[in-house]
Amino acid sequence: MTAPGGLSDILISNGPRVAAAIGEALHGHPAYLPIRRAAGPMFGNRGENCTRLIALVLTGEPLPDEDLGRFRDLGVLAARQAIPLPVLTEVWDLALAAAARTCWAIAPAGCFAELAELTAHAARLAIGAREACIQGYAEAPREGGRSRPLRRLLAETLIDGAPAGVIAEAAGVRLAPAYLVLLCEAPAAASCWERASERLDAWDGVLYSGDLSGLIVLFPAADPLCAEALAAEFTASLPGPVHAAAAYRRGLAGIPDALEEASRVLTVAKAIPDAEDRPYRADELLVELAILEQPAIRGRLAAVLKPLDAGTDLRRTLEVLLACNLDRERAARELWIHRRTLHYRLDRIRDLSGVDPSSARGIQLFRAALTSARLASGRAPCADRGRRAEETSLPPPLSA
């Protein structure tokens, strides 16, 4: 039942209902309880918080400095509780969406225009409140402006697509007009990561988050070609095997989209049997990316490989041949078989599948099919590449 009076009275009287809707939307979120503990004392209890915030929206005025200070304090408390900034902003967005939905459900039908105006003003206030919260979050770990925690926080803020100017100032970093996003996986010892992180810290303006098991690096890209060269140089310095993908979008707002593209490219790069230890770009893997998006094509490619299950190690023979850049002598050594055995296996593959792996069309089709199979199974070539390294340390097989 709606309360009597105008829209303002209705919304204010339903502050506890809005608070309950926000709690329901965030229930089960891993950051809900620590953020609730941080936000609880802002204006009183949870219902009083919502009532106060609704009242601020209804004034039609900017947020008072005192209230902006409360949001800065909320950011400080969230940082001290080690809540990652992307998680904080996710909870923020969920709460705002729940509050808006509830207010629209409460309002009488004849108040559409008035509520639309209030919603627009609430969005403007939310931007200011969010910036104040991020400022407090940035100032909380301000122990030496160029500390690693602040630079990492800046990287995560840009990756999340949130406003980053305040954190950049606190970290002593001048933001570039755009960044190349490098996504990298290179399982290695902790000592390798120490050297890699020191290298990243030494480059002016380079930001990163994660470690070698899952690393995101932002290379300043006023000149995208220079950024690509730097990303390739960094990747080449890592101990193999390395899987990497890079993507670029104009402007800071394009960083999340670039990361999404790099993630898709990395998924494919980990699946191709002849992957190199370097960053791949989307325009290099257009066919593979198309396969990733087409279940029907993946099914037809799986049918290309199915006949090979009738033979021993035929799939692996193709994988190793591709990984050796079609060098049959090297492939025979890595498979620990005689060259004639390799030729026999390739003839067997042709006879079983009807596709000749010695032809350009045939080997391209098998490469696409093997990539598709890896994508379907989630199997990356990392283990195979490690096994090849062991096999190449053995002496070559005896020649006839």
N, C-alpha and C positions, 0 to 999 in steps of 0.2 A: 504494500500500500504506500502511495506517495504521500509526503507531508503536505500540509496546506501552505498556501502562499505562492510566491513567484519561484522562478528557476533557482535563484540564489539560495532561498530558504530550503528548497528541496535538496539541492546538492549538499549543503552544509549539514543538514540533518541526517544525511546518509553517509557521512564520513566513515563511521564504523563499518558500513556495508562495503564501501570501496576498499577499506583496509582488509576486510575478510577476503575480498576477491583477489587482492594482490597476494595475500598469504596462500590462497589456494593455487594461484598460478605458479608460485615459487616453491610450493611444497615438494620436497624430495630433491630439489637442486642442491648440489654439494656445498655451495657457498651461501645458502639461505640463512642458516643459523648464525655463522659468524657475522654476516652483513646485518642481520636483524639485531644482533647484540650491539653492533656499531651504530646503527641508525636509531635504535630504541630511544636513547636519551635526547634526541634532537629537540622535540617540542613536548615530550611527555610520553604517554603510552602510544601504541600503534594506531589506535583510533584517533587520538588527539593529533598525531602527526598528519594523518590524511585530512582531518578537518581543517587544520591550520594551512596546509598546502592548497586545499580547495579555496579557502578564504583569500589566499594570496593571488590566486588566479582571478578571482572575482573582482579584485580591485582594479584590474586593467593596467596596473602600474608595474614597472620593473621590480625585480626582487630587491628588497632592502639589503644594505651592506651586512647588517646583522645576520640575516638569513643566508646570504652567500657565505658568510663566515662559518655557519653551521655545516654547509655542504663541504667547505674546505676541511673542516674537522672530520667529517665523515670519510673523506679521502685519506686523511692521515691515519685514522683508525683502521681503515681497510688495508692500507700498506703495512701497518704494524702487525696485522694478523696474517700477513703474507698471502692475501687474496690476489691472484694474478689480475692485472688490469683488464685483459680480455674477458675474464669471468665476471669482474665487477660491472663492466659495460653490458654484458649479456643480461645479468640480473636487472640492471637499470632498465633496459629495453623491455624486458618481460613485465616489469612492474608498471611502466608507463602504458603499455598496451592493455594490461588488465584494468587499470584505472580508467582509461578512455572508454573501453567497452562497457564497463559498469555504469559510468556516467550517462552514456547514450541510452542504456537500457532503462535507467531511472527516469530520465527526462520525459515530460509529456510530449506528445507528437507535435503540438503546435509551437514548440520551442526550437524548431530545427535551426533557424537562422541564428538565433541567439547562442545556441550551444555550439554551432559551427564556429562562430567568432571566438567564443571562449576556448574552444579546442585549439584554434590557431594561436591564441595568446599563450595557452599552456605549453605549446610546442616551443615557442620562443623562450619562455621562462626555463623550460627543461634544458635548452642548449646552454644558457648561462649557468644553471645549476650544475650541469655535467662538467663544464669547463672549470668551475670552482672546485668540484670534487677531484678532478684530475690534477689541478694545481696542488691541492693538499696532498694527493697521492705522490706527486713528484717531489714535494718539499720534505716529505717524511724521511727518506733515506739520504738527505742532502749532507752527506759527510764527505766532503771533497767532491767538487763539481764534476770531475771527469772519472768518477768511480765506475767500475764495471756494472754494478747494479743499475745505475741510472741509464747508462747507454743501452743495457739490455731492455730496461723498461721502455726506453724510447723506441727501440726496434719493435717490441711487442705492441706498442701503441699504434705505430704506423701500419703494422701487419693487420691490426684489428680495424683500421680505418677510422680511428678516433682522432680528435684534435691533438696535435703533438707539440705545438709551439711552446707551451709552458715547460714541458719536460725537456725539450731541446735546449731551452735557455738554461735550465737548471743543470743539465749535463754538459754545458759548454760546447754544444755541437751546432754547427750551422747547417740547417737542413738544405739538401740539394733540391732542385726543381723536380727531379724524378729519380727513381731508383730501379736498377736491374735486380730482380729477385733470383737468387740462387738457392735451390733446394738440393741438399746433399746428404747422402748416407754412405759412411765409410767406417764400418766396424773396425775398431783398432784399440790399442792399449791406451790407458789414461795418459801415459807420457806423450803419446802422439797428439792427443787433444791439447795438452798444455802448449806444445809447440805451435799447433795450428791456431789456438786462440791468441797466443802472443803475436803471431803474424797478422791476424785480423786487427788486433788492437793497435798495431804499428801503422796501419793504413789510415790516412786522414779521412774522416767522414764515413768509414765503413761501419755498419751496425750489424749485429747478429743476435740470434736467440737459439738456444738448444746446444747440442754437442754433436760429435761425429756420428752418433746413432740416428740423429735426426736434426739436421742443422739448416737454419734459414739465415741467409746472409743478404744484406741490402747494400749493393754497391752504388755509390753516387753516379748518376747517369746523365749529367749534362751533355756528355758525349757517349751515346750508347755503345759505340764500337770499342771505346777505351774501357768501358765497364765490362763488356764481354771478354776482352783480353785479360783483364784483371781476374775475372771469375775463372777463366781457363787456367791462368797461372796458379791461382790458389788450389784448384782441383788437382792440378798436376803435382803439387807439392805433397799431397796426401798419400799415405801408403795404401796400396790397392787391396782388394777390389774396391772401386768407387762407383757409385751410381749418382748421377747428378743431372739436374735440369735447370734451365734458366728461362726467364720470361721478362718482358718489359712492357710497361704501359706508360703513357704520358701522365705526368702530374702525380702528386702524392695520393690523390684519391684512387688512382689506378693500382695501387700496391696490392690490395686484397684480390683483385681480379687476376693480377699477374701471378700471385701465389697459387690461386686455384688452377691456372693454366699449367704452371710448373709442376704442380702435384699430379695432374693428369699425365703430363709428359714423363715424369719420373716413374709412374706406374708402368708405362709402356717400356721405358728404357731398361727397367729391371727385368723385363720379360724377354726382350729380343736376345737371341742366342749369341749374336756377335757384337754385343754392346762394348763400347770403348770406355776407358776411364776418363771421361770428359763431360762437360755439360752439353746436354742435347736441347735443341729448341723445337718448338711445335712444327715449324715449317720443314724440319728434317724428317719428321715422323708422321706425315699426313696420312699415309696409308694405314699405319699401325693405329693411329688415333681413330680413324674411321672404323677399323675393325673393333676397337674397344666399344664403340657406340652402336654396333650392329650385331645383336645376338643371332640373327638369321645367318649372317656371313660367317660368324664364328662356328655355327653348326656345320656349315658346308665345308669349312676348312678342317674341322675335326674329322670329317669323312675322308679327307685326303690322307690323313695320317693313320686312320684305323687299320688299313690293310697291313701296315708295317708291324703291327703287334704279332703277326704270324712269324716274324723273324727275330733273331737274337740281337739285341743292342742296335737295331737299325735306326731308331730315333736318335739315340745318343751319337751314332756315327754321323748323322746329319748335323747335329748340334756342334760337334767338335770340328767338322769340316768347315762350317760357317765361322766358328770362332777362330779358325786358323786362316781365315780369308781365302778359303778354297784351295789352300796349298796342300795337295794330297800327301806329299812326303812328310810334311810336318804333322798332318792329321794322323797319319799312320803311326808316327812315333808317339804322339800323345795318347792314342788309343792302345798303344803297346801291341800292335799287330803288324803283320807284313804288308807291304804295299799291294801285293797281289790279293791279299785278304780284303783290303779296303776296296779294290776294284770289284771283287766278287760281291761285296755287300752293296755297293752302289748299283750293280746290275740287278741284284735281288730286289732292291728298292724300286727300280724301274719296272721290273716284272710284276711285282705285287700291286703297285699303286697305279701303273699306267702313266706315271709322270717321270720323265728322265731328269735326274738330278745333275746330269752333265750339261744340260742346256740352260741358257740364261733364264728362260721362262720357267723351267722346272725348279731351279734352285730358288728363284724368287717366290714361287708358290709355296715351296717347303718352308722357306724362312717365315712367310706370313702365317703358315699353319702352325709352326712351332711357337711363334710368338703368341698366337691366339690360344694355344693350349696352355702356355704358361700364365697368360692372363686369366684364363678360366680356373686354373688351379691355384692361383696366387703364388706360384713357385717362381722365385727369382733365380737367375743363373749364378748367384754368389757361390753356392756350394760346388757347382760344377767347376767354376773358375778356380776355386781353391784346390779342387782335386787335380785340375790340369797342372797347377803349379807343382804339386807333389809328383805327378807323373813325369814332368819334364826333367825332374832331378834324377830320374832313373837313366841308365844307359840305353841307347837306342837298341831296337831289336836286331837280331842277326839278319843279315841280307842273304838271300839265296845265291 
